[in-house]
Amino acid sequence: MNRAIRKYATDFIAVVALALIAVVVAVYIILQQDARPALPFVDEQQITLKAQFTDAQAVVPGQGQSVRIAGVQVGKITGVALDEGLAIVTMDIERPFFEGIHDDASALLRPRTGLKDMFVELDPGTEDAELMPANGLIPVERTAPDIDPDEILAALDTDTRAYLKLLVNGAGKGLDGRGNDLREVFKR
């Protein structure tokens, strides 16, 4: 076998080099797909946080839906489950950001796009409160789900919907071609 390896040394080195390159590329792709929990040799830098919502419509774990604090991405949504009629959204928060989250934190479920690509907007709470423990839970009292416009309109009675329709149509006619004037009014 040694003789065969010496005879085909350049071919052998090329095959080994290609195999190493393939392994490096595969690990890079897996890491970019947020498969960290599946790789035991990667240091876990995230802490789990859960939040109860009355509705978690369009929350799909594994689709890169983010968790943000003041517009900065601090983690990802990793799970959603139903428990006693409430949606439990599981989030993995990066360790440096988790250390600033307090027991009185609140969470809002918001769409990032019109296609309901959801994210969680997290308010870390006040510094007077205790720090949130790992695997902590934000109760439903301090969360708010996404509200669809049809839900608002469905809450109105028939007469109010008709008046609202007249109001919006009248505002559209009254502001036709006067967008600059309206901007100046808001500016003042």
N, C-alpha and C positions, 0 to 999 in steps of 0.2 A: 504494500500500500504506500509506503514511503517513496518507493521508486515512482509510482504513478503520480503522487503529489508533486515530486520534483520535476517530472516530465511535463506536467500540466500546471506548473506553479502559477503562471500568469492567469490562466483560466480559473484556477481555484481561488486566487486572491480576488478576482473580479466577482465571482459568485458570492464569496463571503462579504465583500464590500456592498454588493447590491442587497444582500439579505439584511445587513446592518442598516442601510439607508431605508429599506422597507419598514423595519421595526421603528426607526426614529420617526418616519412619516406617519405610521399608524398611531403611535403614542401621541404625536402632536394633534392629529385629527380627533382622537378620542378626548383629549384635554380641551379642545376647542368646542366640543359638543357637550360640555358640562357633565362628563361621565366620571367625575372625581370619586364618588362613593364606590364605583365599580373597580377602582384601581387602589388596592390596599397599600401600595408603596408611596402614594401621594399623601403628603401631610394634610390632614383635615384642618382647614382654616375657617370653617363656617359653623355657625351655631343655629340651632333650630328654634324658631319662634312660631307660635300658632295664633290664629285669630278666628273668632266666631263671627259669622255673617248670617243675616236672615236670608240672603240670596247670593249665590256665587255663580250666577249665569255667565257663561263664556270663559270661565277660568279653566284652562287646560294645562296641567303640569307638563313640563318637558318641552314646551313650545317657546321657551325663552322669555316668558312673562316676568317682568322685573318687579322689584320692591325698591321704592325710592324714598329718600328723605330730602326734602327741599329740592327736588328735581335731580338729585344725584343718585345713581343706581348703587344700592348697598347690598343687594342680594337678588335671589330668584324665588319664584313660586315653585315648590317641588311636590305639592300634593294637595288634594282636596277630598274631603270625605263628609258623609252625612252622619250626624250624631244628634238624636232626639229632635229632629226637625230643623237643626241648624247646620249650616255649612261650616266645616272646620278647614281653613286654608292654612297649609303648612308652608313656611318660608325658611330658606337658608340664608342667614345674614352673615356677612363677612365680619370676622372677629373684631377688627378695630371699630366698626360702626356699632356692633351689638353692645359694646361696653358703655355706650352713651344712651341706651334705651332704658327708660324707667318704668315702674309698675303702672303709672297712670298714662301710658302711651295710648294712642288711638290710631285707627287705620281706616282708610277710605278706599274703596274699590272703584277704580276709574278706567274708562276706555282711553287707550292711547290713540286709536284711529277710529274712524266711523265704522269699521268692520268689527268692532268690539275686541280689539287686541288689548286685553286688560292688563293693568298693573295695580299694585297696592301702594298708595301714598301713605307713608308712616309718619306720624308725629311722635317724636321720641319722648314726650312728656316733660315734666318740670324737674328741676334738679332737687327740689325738696322731697320728692318721692324716692323710695328705695329703688335700687337697680333691678331690672328684670332678670329673673333667673333663667338659665338655659332651659329650653323646652317650655318656657313660660307661655301663658295664654292671655290674649287680649279679649276680654269678655264682649258679648254682643252689645252691651250698653255703650261701649266706646268704639263701635265700628259703624260704618254706613255703606250699604251696597250701592251699586250704580242704579240710577233712576232713569228709566226710559221716558221720552216725551209722551208716548201713548199712555203711560201709567198716570201722568199728571192730568191729561185730558180726560181719562176715564173716571177720575175722581170728581170731575165737574158735572153738574146736572145739565140737562139738554138746553135750557135757556141760557145758562152761563157760557156754554160752548158756542152757541149761536152769537152771543154778544162779543165773545172773544174773537170769533171769526170776523165779525163786522169791524172790530177795532183794528185788527191786523190789516185787513184789506184797506180800510180808511187811511191808516198810517202809510201804507205802501203808495197809495194815490197821492197823499199829501206830500210825501218826501220824494216823489218821482223827479229826478233831475236836480235835487237839492242836497245831495250827499255832502258837498263841501260846506254848506250852511250848517248842517247837523254836526259835522266835525268841529266847526268853530264853536258851536254851542257847548259841546262836551269839553272842548279845550278851555273855555272860560270857566 
